[in-house]
Amino acid sequence: MRMIDLGSQRGGPIYIIDTPTDIDCTREVRFRRSFRSLVEYMVPCCGFQHTSDSSPSTTSSSYDNNHSIPTTTTNASTVTGTFFGYRKGRVSFCLQDHTRSSPILLLEFAVPTAYLAREMQHGLLRIALECNRVAGSSRSLFSMPAWSMYCNGRKVGFAVKRQMTASDAAVLKLMQSVSVGAGVVPVESKGSTSDHHHHQEEGEIMYLRASFERVIGSADSESFHMINPVGSSGQELSIFLLRS
């Protein structure tokens, strides 16, 4: 797969790299700038290598829209979170223990992938997912089938849990070696002509992958906070799961 170096300055020349290369994540390149450049140039791939020195960004115990989550933390760990989807289609969010493990949660958001990319340009994105407890049920938080979705305090529709498809598995397999990065996956349709035409209309598959600090507040609340690569700054991205 070819990679494209976006350069150190916005609007500069694009250099195609046909040989294997290591990308230094310690450069002062903002995560949101990489994703904005991705939207503008629609490059085949742009990735950062994760380092063991990454430290979690400051987490928040509340989000806009007059909602709050419990501040008591019972457990914290690090997981891999991946946003992916066709540029003109809906975006999915996958949580994994690591890049080669099976998903522990796979959600499909009602918003298009391009919409989420635009929201991230502002440097602050808080996604809140809310659901109601089923009376008499002891289901886990991750087993809830549907959620109301808010982006920076604005209701934007719903998120639904779904099973991983063969297409999802193929995309995640292509990204197994990417621990942190943003880019697009070229679509190679092996199906019918109609399937190929459908994929062409929706564009390439865009993705954003990062490490997230997982904070378990209670059986009814969890949050995930993106950990910026060393040397990168500016992007705050948090996801809150709340059941009431």
C-alpha positions as CSV (number, residue, x, y, z in Angstrom):
1,M,0.0,0.0,0.0
2,R,1.4,3.4,-0.9
3,M,1.7,6.2,1.6
4,I,1.6,9.9,1.1
5,D,3.6,12.3,3.2
6,L,1.5,15.4,3.8
7,G,4.5,17.5,4.6
8,S,5.2,19.8,7.5
9,Q,3.1,22.7,6.2
10,R,-0.4,22.8,5.1
11,G,-0.9,23.3,1.4
12,G,2.7,22.2,0.6
13,P,3.6,19.6,-2.0
14,I,2.6,15.9,-1.5
15,Y,5.3,13.3,-1.8
16,I,4.4,9.7,-2.7
17,I,6.4,7.1,-0.8
18,D,6.6,3.7,-2.4
19,T,9.1,2.1,0.0
20,P,8.6,1.1,3.7
21,T,9.1,4.0,6.0
22,D,8.9,4.9,9.7
23,I,7.0,8.0,10.6
24,D,8.2,10.0,13.6
25,C,5.2,10.8,15.8
26,T,7.2,13.1,17.9
27,R,6.9,15.9,15.4
28,E,4.6,18.7,16.4
29,V,1.7,17.5,14.2
30,R,-1.7,17.9,15.7
31,F,-3.9,14.9,15.4
32,R,-6.8,17.0,14.2
33,R,-4.6,18.6,11.5
34,S,-3.8,15.1,10.1
35,F,-7.5,14.3,9.9
36,R,-8.3,17.7,8.3
37,S,-5.6,17.1,5.7
38,L,-7.0,13.7,5.1
39,V,-10.4,15.2,4.3
40,E,-8.9,17.7,2.0
41,Y,-6.5,15.5,0.1
42,M,-8.2,12.1,0.4
43,V,-4.8,10.4,0.6
44,P,-4.4,6.6,0.6
45,C,-2.9,6.4,4.0
46,C,-1.4,8.6,6.7
47,G,-0.3,6.9,9.9
48,F,1.6,7.5,13.1
49,Q,3.4,4.9,15.1
50,H,2.4,4.6,18.7
51,T,5.0,5.0,21.4
52,S,5.1,3.5,24.9
53,D,5.5,6.9,26.4
54,S,2.1,8.2,25.5
55,S,0.2,9.7,28.4
56,P,-3.5,10.2,28.7
57,S,-4.9,13.7,28.2
58,T,-6.8,15.3,31.0
59,T,-10.2,13.6,31.4
60,S,-13.4,15.4,32.0
61,S,-16.2,14.2,34.3
62,S,-18.9,16.2,32.4
63,Y,-20.0,17.1,29.0
64,D,-22.1,19.9,27.5
65,N,-25.9,19.7,27.3
66,N,-26.2,19.8,31.1
67,H,-25.3,16.2,31.6
68,S,-22.7,14.8,34.0
69,I,-21.2,11.4,34.8
70,P,-20.2,10.0,38.2
71,T,-16.7,11.1,39.2
72,T,-16.1,7.9,41.2
73,T,-13.7,5.7,39.2
74,T,-13.5,2.0,40.0
75,N,-11.2,0.9,37.2
76,A,-9.1,2.3,34.4
77,S,-7.2,0.7,31.5
78,T,-6.1,1.5,27.9
79,V,-7.9,0.2,24.9
80,T,-7.8,0.7,21.1
81,G,-10.6,2.8,19.5
82,T,-11.2,3.0,15.8
83,F,-13.6,5.2,13.9
84,F,-14.1,4.0,10.3
85,G,-16.6,4.2,7.5
86,Y,-17.1,5.1,3.9
87,R,-16.7,8.8,3.4
88,K,-20.3,9.3,2.3
89,G,-21.6,6.6,4.6
90,R,-22.2,6.2,8.3
91,V,-19.3,6.0,10.7
92,S,-18.7,3.0,13.0
93,F,-16.8,2.9,16.2
94,C,-14.9,-0.2,17.3
95,L,-13.3,-0.8,20.7
96,Q,-10.6,-3.5,21.1
97,D,-8.3,-4.6,23.8
98,H,-5.5,-4.3,21.2
99,T,-5.3,-4.0,17.4
100,R,-5.3,-7.7,16.8
101,S,-8.1,-8.7,19.2
102,S,-11.8,-9.2,18.5
103,P,-14.0,-6.1,19.1
104,I,-15.4,-5.7,22.6
105,L,-17.9,-3.2,21.3
106,L,-18.9,-2.2,17.8
107,L,-21.4,0.7,17.3
108,E,-22.8,2.3,14.1
109,F,-23.5,6.0,14.4
110,A,-26.3,7.7,12.6
111,V,-23.9,10.5,11.4
112,P,-21.9,10.4,8.2
113,T,-18.1,9.8,8.4
114,A,-17.5,13.3,6.9
115,Y,-19.6,15.0,9.5
116,L,-17.5,13.5,12.3
117,A,-14.4,14.6,10.5
118,R,-15.7,18.1,10.4
119,E,-16.5,18.1,14.1
120,M,-13.0,17.0,14.9
121,Q,-11.5,20.0,13.1
122,H,-12.4,22.2,16.1
123,G,-10.1,20.2,18.4
124,L,-12.8,19.3,20.9
125,L,-15.3,16.4,20.4
126,R,-17.4,14.9,23.1
127,I,-19.7,12.1,22.1
128,A,-22.3,11.1,24.7
129,L,-24.3,8.0,24.3
130,E,-27.3,7.5,26.5
131,C,-29.7,4.6,27.0
132,N,-32.4,3.6,29.4
133,R,-32.2,0.7,31.8
134,V,-34.6,-2.2,31.1
135,A,-36.7,-3.0,34.2
136,G,-35.7,-6.3,35.8
137,S,-32.7,-6.8,33.4
138,S,-29.1,-7.3,34.5
139,R,-27.6,-6.8,31.0
140,S,-24.2,-5.3,30.8
141,L,-23.6,-1.8,29.5
142,F,-22.0,-3.0,26.3
143,S,-25.0,-5.2,25.5
144,M,-27.5,-2.4,25.2
145,P,-28.8,-2.4,21.6
146,A,-29.5,1.4,21.0
147,W,-28.3,4.7,22.3
148,S,-29.3,8.4,21.9
149,M,-26.3,10.2,20.5
150,Y,-25.0,13.7,21.3
151,C,-22.0,15.5,19.7
152,N,-20.8,18.4,21.8
153,G,-24.2,18.7,23.4
154,R,-26.2,18.5,20.2
155,K,-28.4,15.5,19.6
156,V,-27.5,14.0,16.3
157,G,-29.6,10.8,16.2
158,F,-28.8,7.4,17.5
159,A,-26.1,4.8,17.8
160,V,-26.8,1.1,17.5
161,K,-24.8,-2.0,18.5
162,R,-24.2,-4.4,15.6
163,Q,-22.3,-7.6,14.9
164,M,-19.0,-7.5,13.0
165,T,-19.5,-8.3,9.3
166,A,-17.0,-9.8,6.9
167,S,-16.3,-6.3,5.5
168,D,-15.6,-5.0,9.0
169,A,-13.2,-7.9,9.7
170,A,-11.4,-7.2,6.4
171,V,-10.9,-3.5,7.2
172,L,-9.7,-4.2,10.8
173,K,-7.3,-6.8,9.4
174,L,-5.8,-4.3,7.0
175,M,-5.2,-1.9,10.0
176,Q,-3.7,-4.5,12.4
177,S,-0.2,-2.9,12.1
178,V,-1.6,0.6,12.8
179,S,-1.7,1.5,16.5
180,V,-2.3,5.2,16.1
181,G,-3.1,7.0,12.8
182,A,-5.6,8.5,10.4
183,G,-6.1,7.7,6.7
184,V,-8.2,5.9,4.1
185,V,-8.3,2.3,3.1
186,P,-8.6,1.8,-0.7
187,V,-11.7,-0.2,-1.6
188,E,-11.1,-3.3,-3.7
189,S,-14.5,-4.8,-4.4
190,K,-14.5,-8.5,-5.3
191,G,-18.2,-8.7,-5.6
192,S,-20.7,-7.9,-8.3
193,T,-20.6,-4.9,-10.6
194,S,-23.4,-3.4,-8.6
195,D,-21.4,-3.7,-5.4
196,H,-18.4,-2.1,-7.0
197,H,-20.6,0.8,-8.2
198,H,-22.1,1.2,-4.7
199,H,-18.6,1.4,-3.2
200,Q,-17.5,3.9,-5.8
201,E,-20.4,6.2,-4.8
202,E,-19.6,6.0,-1.1
203,G,-15.9,6.6,-1.6
204,E,-12.9,5.2,0.2
205,I,-13.1,3.9,3.8
206,M,-11.8,6.6,6.2
207,Y,-10.4,5.7,9.6
208,L,-9.0,7.3,12.7
209,R,-7.4,5.0,15.3
210,A,-6.0,5.9,18.7
211,S,-5.4,4.6,22.2
212,F,-8.1,5.5,24.7
213,E,-8.1,5.6,28.4
214,R,-11.1,3.5,29.5
215,V,-12.6,4.7,32.8
216,I,-15.3,2.6,34.4
217,G,-17.4,4.7,36.7
218,S,-20.1,2.2,37.6
219,A,-22.1,-0.6,36.0
220,D,-24.1,2.1,34.2
221,S,-21.3,4.5,33.2
222,E,-18.0,4.3,31.3
223,S,-16.0,6.9,29.4
224,F,-13.2,6.7,26.9
225,H,-10.6,9.5,26.5
226,M,-8.3,9.7,23.5
227,I,-4.6,9.6,24.4
228,N,-2.6,12.0,22.1
229,P,0.7,10.8,20.7
230,V,3.9,12.3,22.3
231,G,4.6,15.7,20.8
232,S,1.1,16.1,19.6
233,S,-1.4,18.5,21.2
234,G,-4.8,20.1,20.8
235,Q,-7.2,17.2,20.1
236,E,-9.6,16.3,22.9
237,L,-11.9,13.4,22.1
238,S,-14.0,11.7,24.7
239,I,-16.9,9.2,24.5
240,F,-19.3,8.8,27.4
241,L,-21.6,5.8,27.8
242,L,-24.5,6.4,30.3
243,R,-27.4,4.3,31.3
244,S,-30.2,5.7,33.4
